[in-house]
Amino acid sequence: METQLELIRGTLDVLILKSLAWGPLHGYGISNLIRQQTDEALLVEEGTLYPALWRLERKNLLEAEWGLSENNRKAKYYTLTPEGRRHLRAESKLWEAYAAAVGKMLSATHRPEES
Amino acid sequence: MPVPMWRRYARFLGVDLKADVDDELAFHLEQKIDDLVAQRGCSRKEARREALRQFGDLRSIRQTGHRHARRKERQMRLRDHLGLFARDLQFALRTLIRKERGFAAISVLTLALGIAANTAVFSVVNTIVLRPLPFPDSDRLVWFSGGRDTIENRPKTSGLSAVTYQVAAFRAIQETNRSFAQLASYNPYFGSGDYTVSGLSGEAQSVSGVMIDSDFLPALGVHPLLGRNITAAECRAGGARSVLLSHAMWQRQFGGDPRILGRGLTLNKQAYTIAGVLPASFDFGAVFSPGLSFDIFVPGDLDEMSRWGNTLAIVGRLKPGVTIEQAQREADTLIPQLQRDGRWKWGDYTSSLTGLKEHVTGKTRRSLTVLWGAVGLILLLVCVNLSNLMLARAAARRAEFALRSALGAGLGSLFRQLLAESATLATAGSLLGAAVAWAFTTYLAQQGSFALPLLHHIRIDVDTLLWTLVLGVTAAVLLSLAPIHGIASHDLQSTLREGSQSTSAGPASERLRGLFVISEVALACVLLFGAGLLLRSFLNVLDVDLGFRPAQAAVMRIDFDDQGKAELRGPIFERILSRVTALPGIEAAGVADMLPLGRNRSWGLEAKGRTYSPGHRGDAIIRVVTPGYFAAMGIRLQNGRDFTWADSSTSERVIVINQAAARANWPGEDPVGRIAMVGGREVRVIASLADVRDLSLETHPGPEMYVPITQAGPAGAEMVIRTRLDPGTLAPTLLRTLRELNPAQPAATLRTLQNIVDRAVSPRRFFVLLVSAFAALGLVLAALGIFGVISYSVSRRTQEIGIRMALGASASGVQFSVLASALRLVAAGVVAGGLASYFSGRFLESLLFGTRPTDPVTFIAIALILAAIAVLAGYLPARRASRIDPILALRR
């Protein structure tokens, strides 16, 4: 069985926003960060990463600026806008609640008593 | 909003968003290759292949990126434009306020006038025509108009009695119909101040009331604010007497005290209990009797009324899903069936059913549409006029525009600036216009003197403001069109080369300005012609022979107590009238139960022994009067004698008829001395007199008859006095005299008879006033337009005129040629306007009285007025032209 998980729809946006929570990053950096943070369990493909970035930028959740990378290349760095930060907070809360609920259901051991 | 800093920076670098996408993806690949080389130690070439493989479909990702870039670009461009437009607006505001205050003031004022007229008229149209009646689900309310099958055979002048219902018929229809959720009735034979209220603090006073049945308020969907509706039992013989108060009466008389329920009230000497208070939103008069307001609602005793004849007006609420056509079809079969079944003895109650809204506002719809059209023309005129002004201004500013265009401003930015200017003007004009309209409609809603339905409900609401917004935006766009055309059609660079000397507009814009003036004159012509026709009709109406003389006569409602006995009635009125006529300054006095142009009822009248064609209905309007009434009203007796007090309840029954009744029943003969049949009884005709305009000023009178008060029961008593004194000074004396004879006489106002006539023509007066005001406004605008164009062309042709004068043209010759050019424009406008009037005149036809929509006199008058205006508007520039000094002009 593969150890890499398929991304569930709609989660990519939150992951991107979260990865930018520590500071500006370029697209490549974002994909690396997600991979490392999830212990290589989640792999973000370029074909989905960039369109998502551009979409978030147009929605004003991200801001982009050209800068120099560690090895002196011109790279496009993304930063969270205040709106993006707010969005991240709201989405995280939703996800935690969702995950907890699904977890509870799946870890249930017996039928609930009829009351 | 200023352009954001980063955008300027980006522009400076010439950044391309698409290239950004490519760079971004390229960076990703490079970075990946570096990492692969470091991790796996393979060659860069291998690493690149691996990176590309991992990347997937690079091309489609790039395309997605480019799409995003395009969208973003568009977004930014829009934001930039908005920012620039905001800056343009600021600039326009500054220019208009600081440099061109005069131009701005004139434009804003004329626009405000146009917008105010449109907003105000729209609010009237909206209230009366567009908005539903102020009842829930009012589209299900239906009005019954009776006597449909005989209405053709019957004089159209028989009034209310011809279209109302007997109680028996109403009850039969109410019980058997299946189309209506509720069928309700009220008694429409009310007047103003029918009821005398006593038992309150202060003296007795008269109030207006209407008798309704217990279904009336539920059918309309009106719920009492306090207390309860009247009950069915209260609408029967021997039922308890309760009364509902209008909100206004409750506030006025009881200070809005909620504890009045159950309190007693004496109405016409009978004790009533206050059962409820109706909400302020319920305005009976506004819907059913425009121009009157009602204070109390009394249960109508249907058992009592069933003995009286046609007494009820019927309103129904359709069941959900039933259409008015279905209800009409049911009525067409049901009502004749009920009659065959003998549910009532006589009378034709075949009915036409119309929506209540149609019944209430149908008559004013045409007038309002005309009014709406007139203000539309006004706004058009305003826009044309201002366009002309803008065009002249654009010509003067050509140098400025040329300079700006030379400095790199594109046509787009010049257009944007012009649009910003006209938007600024239109906004200011709309705001001012809305404020003026608000003041006007507030004033109008408080007017009691115009008998128009729903007038009190007129206000500026959201719909109206939206309409104003639409007009404002339209005006802004229209205003910027002319100068934009002016710029676009002209080579700006050449202007710059020619230098500041050339301030002339091109021949194209000259032609455009001429066209503008012609259309202004044409529009004004249409307006003036319409107003002229309406004014002429109004004058014709005022000129109508009423059959009585309203001047120097006044009316007061009086109270009497005859205990229902005819033999007591004569002496009571004889005493009252002898005392009143003895007062100094009173020339004549008389009493009638109903006055012309007010309420009315009709009875059958036939010549004895004459056979009439089958289906003939000899209805005549009947008034119960005292001796002296004809003299007091100024009704001319043609033949015979007035009633005297000797015509008593025991003497021979007598009537007086009018000319129309004489013609209808005794054609070619003298009716005096003949025997007529009225209500199955023989009566002797003792006189014939002039036809009185009973129903309206416009309707030719039909048969009318007068019965002495001693021989028939009067439905109220209105005392008419003829006097040269001012009614205001006379009223207290009169009231004191009446109170000496009858302490219960309520405080009543002494209205002039002229007041009653004025009220009857008030809708016509209302429209004529407004349309004439709009026409005058149109005339002023057209005059300004002519003046503007002619004086502009004179200033432009200064050199040419100078040369002509140097070559020997006389001052008067120059003046004449300038005036002639003004007249030429007007003539073209009049021809165009005349054609338009000819076709639009038919629309006015139903509103006219005594004149035709192609009335040549009016048209010639209008053409002459316009010619005079042209001469007036052309005179100043012509004089200026004739004073041009050839030397100075040539030296320029």
Interface residues (C-beta under 8 A of the other chain):
Chain A: H26 G27 Y28 E45 E46 G47 Y50 P51 W54 R55 E57 R58 W66 S69 N71 R73 K74 A75 K76
Chain B: D20 V21 D23 E24 L25 F27 H28 E30 Q31 K32 D34 Q54 F55 G56 D57 S60 I61 T64 G65 H68 A69 R71 K72 Q75
